[in-house]
Amino acid sequence: MDIQDQLHDQLSRRNFLGQSSAGLGTIALASLLNPANLFGGTSMGDNPAVGKPHFAPKVKRVIYLFQSGAPSQLELFDYKPRLETMWGQDLPESVRKGQRLTGMTAGQSRFPLAASKYKFAQYGPGQMTISELLPHTARIASDLTFIKSMHTEAINHDPAVTFFQTGSQQAGRPSFGSWISYGLGSDNQNLPAFVVLLSKGRDGDQPLYAKLWSNGFLPSVHQGVVFRSGPDPVYYLNNPPGIDKTSRRRMLDYLGKMHQEQFKHVLDPEINNRMAQYEMAYRMQTSVPETLDISKEPDYIFDMYGPDSRKPGTFAANCLLARKLVEKDVKFVQLYHQGWDQHGNLPNDIKIQTKSVDQPSAALIMDLKQRGLLDDTLVIWGGEFGRGAYSQGKLTRDNYGRDHHPRAFSIWMAGAGVKKGMVYGQTDDFGYNVVNQPVHVHDFQATVLHLLGVDHEKLTFKSQGRRYRLTDVHGKVVKPILA
């Protein structure tokens, strides 16, 4: 016996734990490779509240249509005739109240009010105002729940998007989908619980980073998996030249035995997480191409989603894929659509942008509805903050821009668990401040978790001596919008 073996034997506590963990290690690995065998399709964590809903859920799946760059609510949903009557006049100081501005407009000597160039009309039982830019969305108004009193603390894109997706403006926290994967597990063992789809309306917009779908300090099996357009939708998923399915299976079996031996000695749970990811990738070699194949969709479906739905990587194509993914019981599908950062030339740019999202967003709701999937699927549409009432830079009737505005903006929700045809919250006559029923980002997050059957205060994970949660130490469920 060499000195290394002697030292190993002398470490009696570690030796005991290592030997006694042999059976536990095998069980842990088996549960990750096929959780349904042990936990009914869930993925357990260190928290006893994890692995199943805290109460009966109204929602089984979430599709989050995130509009990155911040759509202008004043051009889309929050009609303000006062801006027309005061066109070109300065925003009253009594409204602004010295609130913080970005560096892009803080140096302006004037803040001239700009009304939307586009017309609005009322739709649905709630008489919700929707812009002429969104004719398809207007047709499904009776299925929508608008929150027009959203507000956030972040004033710039990166921290604001990060805040919505992780509950913190600083990078490093787990993302929304990762928390849901951790808390509720997967209902399909051949696809990830959390899938990310990316699209772009126009070039030159704010970038997106992997931290937005990161698992943070949660086990790595809960990280979002990006599905890309093209022949290789998931990087490194396909077998390299010279490796077939049989040899890949043989390699994974042998690698699994090696990982179990390693786990017995070091007790690092990430060993099992890594092996679970290898096994998921193996199963995805069959499930991903099948799921992403839209060639068998009938023409009327493509017509419903619009001409872009036949173009891989577009928002329309991704909306169609989102429907196919929730059909396969993927728990959380996150779409990011870039192109909404319109500081100048807003009337023209927002017209282009809405054309790319209006029809497919509405089609997704109608498609889910006709298949009975809207009864247990929640769809969310919105960005990281809104746009201000005054013009950034030169103001004309046909050309103006709007700066970031975290104080008040709009989102909509549709599907399971929320009231239909409802408007919640109200802003002032300038769309600048919330005057009724404010909803903070953490309130929004708490509400979505509640619809999934999760108490946001109980879904926690201990990291660096502290228990964290998506809503940090804030958040309350917005009960009036619940069905």
C-alpha positions in Angstrom: 0.0 0.0 0.0 1.5 3.4 -1.0 1.5 6.5 1.1 -1.5 7.9 -0.7 -3.6 4.8 0.1 -2.5 4.9 3.7 -3.6 8.6 4.0 -6.9 7.8 2.4 -7.6 5.0 5.0 -6.6 7.2 7.9 -9.2 9.7 6.9 -11.9 7.6 8.6 -14.8 10.1 8.3 -14.2 10.6 4.6 -13.7 6.9 4.1 -17.0 6.2 5.9 -18.9 8.7 3.9 -17.3 7.6 0.7 -18.2 3.9 1.3 -21.7 4.6 2.6 -22.4 6.8 -0.4 -21.9 4.1 -2.9 -25.5 3.1 -2.8 -26.7 6.7 -2.5 -24.5 7.8 -5.4 -26.1 5.2 -7.6 -29.6 6.3 -6.5 -28.8 9.9 -7.1 -27.4 9.3 -10.5 -30.3 7.1 -11.4 -32.8 9.8 -10.3 -31.1 12.4 -12.5 -30.9 10.1 -15.5 -34.5 9.1 -15.2 -36.2 11.1 -12.4 -39.6 9.6 -13.1 -38.4 6.3 -11.7 -38.0 7.7 -8.2 -39.8 11.1 -7.9 -42.7 11.0 -10.4 -41.0 13.1 -13.0 -39.4 15.7 -10.7 -35.8 16.7 -10.0 -35.1 17.0 -6.3 -32.9 19.6 -4.7 -31.5 20.5 -1.3 -34.8 22.1 -0.3 -37.5 19.8 1.1 -40.1 22.1 -0.7 -38.5 21.3 -4.1 -39.7 18.5 -6.4 -43.4 19.1 -6.5 -45.9 22.1 -6.5 -46.7 23.5 -3.1 -50.4 23.6 -4.1 -52.5 22.7 -7.1 -51.1 24.6 -10.1 -53.3 26.3 -12.7 -50.4 26.3 -15.2 -48.3 23.4 -16.4 -46.1 25.3 -18.9 -44.9 28.8 -19.6 -44.1 30.5 -23.0 -42.3 33.8 -22.3 -42.2 36.1 -25.4 -39.6 38.5 -24.2 -39.3 41.7 -26.3 -35.7 42.7 -25.7 -34.9 46.4 -26.0 -38.1 47.7 -24.4 -41.2 48.3 -26.6 -42.9 51.7 -26.3 -46.2 51.2 -24.5 -47.2 54.6 -25.7 -47.2 53.4 -29.3 -48.8 50.0 -28.5 -51.1 49.8 -25.5 -51.2 52.8 -23.3 -53.2 55.5 -25.2 -52.7 59.0 -23.9 -54.7 61.8 -25.6 -53.1 64.3 -23.3 -49.9 64.0 -25.1 -51.6 65.1 -28.3 -53.2 68.2 -26.7 -49.8 69.1 -25.2 -47.7 68.2 -28.3 -44.3 69.8 -28.1 -44.7 71.3 -24.6 -42.3 70.3 -21.9 -43.1 67.5 -19.6 -44.2 69.3 -16.4 -41.7 69.1 -13.5 -44.5 68.1 -11.2 -44.8 64.9 -13.2 -41.1 64.1 -13.6 -40.3 65.1 -9.9 -36.6 65.0 -10.6 -36.6 61.3 -11.4 -33.4 59.8 -12.8 -32.8 59.9 -16.5 -30.3 58.0 -18.7 -27.2 59.8 -19.9 -28.8 60.0 -23.3 -31.4 62.5 -22.3 -30.2 63.9 -19.0 -28.4 66.7 -20.8 -31.4 67.8 -22.8 -32.5 71.4 -22.1 -36.1 70.6 -23.0 -38.3 67.5 -22.7 -41.0 68.0 -25.4 -44.0 65.8 -25.2 -44.6 63.5 -28.1 -47.9 61.8 -28.8 -48.0 58.5 -30.8 -48.2 58.9 -34.5 -50.5 55.8 -34.6 -54.2 55.5 -33.9 -55.8 53.5 -31.1 -59.1 51.7 -30.8 -60.9 49.8 -28.0 -61.3 46.0 -28.1 -62.7 43.2 -26.0 -65.0 43.2 -23.0 -62.4 45.2 -21.1 -62.4 47.9 -23.7 -58.6 47.8 -23.8 -56.9 50.2 -26.1 -54.6 48.7 -28.7 -52.7 50.4 -31.5 -53.3 50.1 -35.2 -49.8 48.6 -35.3 -51.2 45.4 -33.7 -54.3 44.4 -35.7 -53.8 40.7 -35.0 -53.3 41.2 -31.3 -56.4 43.3 -31.3 -58.4 40.3 -32.6 -57.4 38.2 -29.6 -58.0 41.0 -27.1 -60.7 39.0 -25.3 -58.1 36.4 -24.4 -55.6 38.9 -23.0 -54.8 40.2 -19.5 -53.0 43.6 -19.7 -50.9 44.9 -16.8 -50.4 48.6 -17.5 -48.7 49.4 -14.2 -45.5 47.5 -14.4 -42.5 49.3 -12.9 -38.8 48.4 -12.3 -35.7 49.9 -10.7 -33.3 49.4 -13.6 -32.9 52.2 -16.1 -30.5 50.5 -18.6 -31.0 47.5 -20.7 -28.5 44.9 -19.4 -29.4 45.2 -15.7 -33.1 45.6 -16.6 -33.3 42.4 -18.6 -31.2 40.6 -16.0 -33.6 41.8 -13.3 -36.6 40.4 -15.1 -34.9 37.1 -15.9 -33.1 36.5 -12.6 -34.6 38.7 -10.0 -31.3 40.7 -9.6 -29.6 43.4 -11.6 -26.2 41.7 -11.0 -25.2 38.7 -13.0 -24.8 35.3 -11.4 -28.2 34.5 -10.1 -30.3 31.6 -11.6 -32.7 32.5 -14.4 -36.5 32.3 -14.2 -36.6 29.0 -16.2 -33.8 27.5 -14.1 -35.8 28.2 -10.9 -38.8 26.5 -12.5 -36.8 23.5 -13.6 -35.3 23.2 -10.2 -38.6 23.6 -8.4 -40.8 21.5 -10.6 -38.5 19.2 -12.6 -39.4 18.0 -16.1 -42.4 16.3 -17.6 -40.5 15.1 -20.6 -37.3 13.1 -20.1 -36.2 13.4 -23.7 -36.1 17.2 -23.8 -34.8 19.9 -21.4 -37.3 21.5 -19.0 -36.0 24.9 -20.0 -35.5 25.8 -23.7 -34.4 29.1 -25.2 -35.1 30.4 -28.7 -33.5 33.6 -30.1 -34.6 35.9 -32.9 -33.8 39.4 -34.1 -36.1 42.0 -35.7 -33.4 44.3 -36.8 -29.6 44.7 -36.5 -27.8 46.9 -34.1 -29.9 46.3 -31.0 -28.8 45.5 -27.5 -26.9 42.1 -27.2 -28.1 39.2 -25.1 -25.9 37.1 -22.9 -26.0 33.5 -21.7 -26.3 34.7 -18.1 -30.0 35.3 -18.9 -30.6 31.6 -19.1 -27.9 30.5 -16.7 -28.5 28.1 -13.8 -26.4 30.4 -11.6 -25.6 28.6 -8.4 -28.3 25.9 -9.0 -27.2 22.5 -10.2 -26.1 22.7 -13.9 -28.9 20.4 -15.1 -31.3 23.3 -14.7 -29.5 25.6 -17.2 -31.5 26.7 -20.2 -30.7 25.0 -23.5 -30.5 27.2 -26.6 -32.1 25.7 -29.7 -30.7 27.5 -32.8 -31.9 27.5 -36.4 -30.0 25.4 -38.9 -28.7 21.9 -39.2 -27.0 21.9 -35.7 -29.7 23.3 -33.4 -27.8 22.3 -30.2 -24.0 22.7 -30.3 -22.1 19.4 -30.0 -25.2 17.3 -29.8 -24.5 15.3 -33.0 -22.0 12.5 -33.0 -18.6 13.4 -34.5 -17.4 11.5 -37.6 -16.6 7.9 -36.8 -18.9 7.7 -33.8 -22.3 5.9 -34.2 -25.2 5.6 -31.8 -24.0 2.2 -30.5 -20.5 3.3 -29.7 -21.8 6.5 -28.1 -24.1 4.4 -25.9 -21.1 2.1 -24.9 -19.0 5.2 -24.1 -21.7 6.7 -21.9 -22.2 3.4 -20.0 -18.5 3.2 -19.2 -18.3 6.9 -18.4 -21.2 6.5 -16.0 -19.4 3.8 -14.1 -16.3 6.0 -13.8 -18.4 8.9 -12.6 -20.0 6.8 -10.0 -16.6 5.7 -8.7 -15.5 9.3 -8.6 -18.7 10.4 -6.8 -18.1 7.8 -4.0 -14.8 9.4 -3.1 -15.4 13.2 -3.6 -19.2 13.5 -3.0 -19.5 16.3 -5.5 -23.1 16.4 -6.8 -22.0 18.1 -10.0 -20.5 14.8 -11.1 -24.0 13.4 -11.2 -25.3 16.6 -12.9 -22.7 16.3 -15.6 -23.6 12.7 -16.2 -27.3 13.6 -16.4 -26.5 16.2 -19.0 -24.6 13.6 -21.1 -27.5 11.2 -20.9 -30.0 14.0 -21.8 -27.8 14.9 -24.8 -27.9 11.3 -25.9 -31.7 11.2 -25.8 -32.0 14.6 -27.5 -30.2 13.3 -30.5 -33.5 11.7 -31.5 -36.0 14.0 -29.8 -34.7 17.4 -30.9 -34.7 16.8 -34.7 -38.2 15.3 -34.4 -39.5 18.2 -32.4 -37.9 20.9 -34.5 -39.1 19.4 -37.8 -41.9 21.7 -39.0 -42.0 20.2 -42.5 -45.2 18.2 -41.7 -47.1 21.3 -40.5 -50.1 22.0 -42.8 -50.2 25.1 -44.9 -53.0 26.7 -42.8 -50.7 26.7 -39.8 -48.0 28.5 -41.7 -50.6 30.9 -43.0 -51.8 31.5 -39.4 -48.3 32.4 -38.1 -47.4 34.4 -41.2 -44.9 34.1 -44.1 -41.8 34.4 -41.8 -42.9 31.1 -40.1 -41.2 29.2 -42.9 -37.9 31.0 -42.3 -35.9 29.3 -39.5 -34.7 31.6 -36.8 -37.4 34.2 -37.2 -39.8 35.2 -34.4 -42.7 33.6 -36.3 -40.8 30.3 -36.7 -39.8 30.3 -33.0 -43.4 30.9 -32.0 -44.4 27.8 -34.0 -41.5 25.9 -32.4 -42.7 27.1 -28.9 -46.1 25.5 -29.6 -44.4 22.2 -30.6 -42.2 22.3 -27.5 -45.1 22.7 -25.1 -46.9 19.9 -26.9 -44.0 17.8 -25.8 -44.4 19.1 -22.2 -41.4 21.3 -22.1 -42.0 23.3 -18.9 -40.5 26.7 -19.7 -39.9 28.1 -23.3 -38.2 31.4 -23.4 -38.2 33.4 -26.6 -36.0 36.5 -26.9 -36.7 38.9 -29.7 -34.3 41.8 -30.2 -34.9 45.1 -32.0 -37.0 47.3 -29.7 -34.4 49.8 -28.6 -35.7 52.8 -30.5 -34.1 56.1 -29.3 -34.6 57.7 -32.7 -36.7 57.2 -35.8 -39.2 55.4 -33.6 -42.3 55.7 -35.8 -40.6 53.9 -38.6 -38.7 51.3 -36.6 -41.6 50.3 -34.4 -43.7 49.7 -37.5 -41.1 47.3 -38.8 -40.7 45.6 -35.4 -44.5 45.1 -34.8 -44.9 43.6 -38.2 -42.5 40.8 -37.2 -44.2 40.0 -33.9 -47.9 40.9 -34.2 -49.2 38.0 -36.3 -47.1 35.2 -34.8 -47.9 36.3 -31.2 -51.6 36.2 -31.9 -51.3 33.0 -33.9 -49.6 31.3 -31.0 -52.5 32.1 -28.7 -55.0 30.9 -31.3 -53.0 27.7 -32.1 -52.7 26.8 -28.4 -56.4 27.5 -27.9 -57.5 25.3 -30.8 -55.4 22.4 -29.4 -56.7 22.8 -25.9 -53.2 23.7 -24.7 -54.1 27.3 -23.6 -56.1 25.7 -20.8 -52.9 24.9 -18.9 -50.2 27.0 -20.7 -49.4 30.6 -19.7 -48.1 33.0 -22.4 -46.3 36.3 -21.4 -45.5 39.2 -23.8 -43.3 42.2 -22.7 -39.9 43.8 -22.4 -37.6 45.0 -19.6 -39.1 48.5 -19.2 -41.0 51.1 -21.2 -40.4 54.3 -23.1 -40.8 57.9 -21.9 -43.5 60.5 -22.9 -41.1 63.1 -24.2 -39.0 63.0 -27.3 -35.3 62.2 -27.3 -33.7 64.6 -29.6 -35.5 66.5 -32.4 -39.3 66.2 -32.4 -41.4 66.3 -35.6 -44.8 64.7 -36.3 -43.2 61.9 -38.3 -40.0 61.4 -36.5 -39.1 61.3 -32.8 -37.4 58.9 -30.3 -38.1 57.8 -26.8 -35.6 57.1 -24.0 -35.8 54.3 -21.4 -38.6 54.5 -18.9 -38.7 52.2 -15.9 -41.4 54.0 -14.0 -44.4 52.7 -15.9 -44.9 50.2 -18.8 -47.2 47.5 -20.1 -47.1 43.7 -20.6 -49.8 41.2 -21.4 -50.5 37.6 -20.4 -52.9 35.0 -21.8 -53.9 31.5 -21.0 -54.2 29.4 -17.9 -54.9 31.0 -14.5 -55.4 34.6 -15.5 -58.6 36.5 -16.2 -59.5 37.2 -19.8 -60.2 40.6 -21.4 -58.9 42.4 -18.3 -56.8 45.6 -17.8 -55.0 45.9 -14.5 -53.3 49.1 -13.4 -53.3 52.6 -14.6 -50.8 55.3 -15.4 -51.1 59.1 -15.3 -52.2 61.3 -18.3 -48.7 61.3 -19.6 -48.0 57.5 -19.2 -45.1 58.6 -16.9 -46.1 57.4 -13.4 -48.2 54.5 -12.1 -51.3 56.0 -10.3 -53.2 52.8 -9.6 -52.4 49.1 -8.8 -48.6 49.1 -9.3 -46.9 45.8 -10.2 -43.2 45.4 -9.5 -41.0 42.9 -11.3 -40.8 40.8 -8.2 -44.6 40.9 -7.9 -44.8 39.6 -11.5 -42.3 36.8 -10.8 -44.2 35.8 -7.6 -47.5 35.7 -9.6 -46.1 33.4 -12.4 -44.7 31.1 -9.8 -48.0 31.0 -7.9 -49.8 30.0 -11.1 -47.3 27.1 -11.4 -48.3 26.0 -7.9 -45.1 27.4 -6.3 -44.9 29.6 -3.2 -42.2 32.1 -4.2 -41.1 32.4 -0.6 -40.5 28.7 -0.2 -38.6 28.0 -3.4 -35.1 28.7 -2.1 -31.5 27.4 -2.6 -28.7 27.8 -0.1 -25.5 29.3 -1.6 -22.5 30.9 0.2 -24.3 30.6 3.6 -27.6 32.3 2.5 -30.9 31.0 1.1 -31.7 32.7 -2.2 -35.0 32.9 -4.1 -36.1 34.4 -7.5 -37.9 37.2 -5.8 -35.1 37.9 -3.3 -36.9 39.3 -0.2 -39.7 41.0 -2.1 -42.7 40.2 -4.2 -46.4 39.6 -3.7 -48.9 37.7 -5.8 -51.1 40.0 -7.9 -54.3 38.2 -6.9 -56.9 40.4 -8.8 -55.7 39.1 -12.2 -56.0 35.5 -11.2 -58.9 33.5 -12.7 
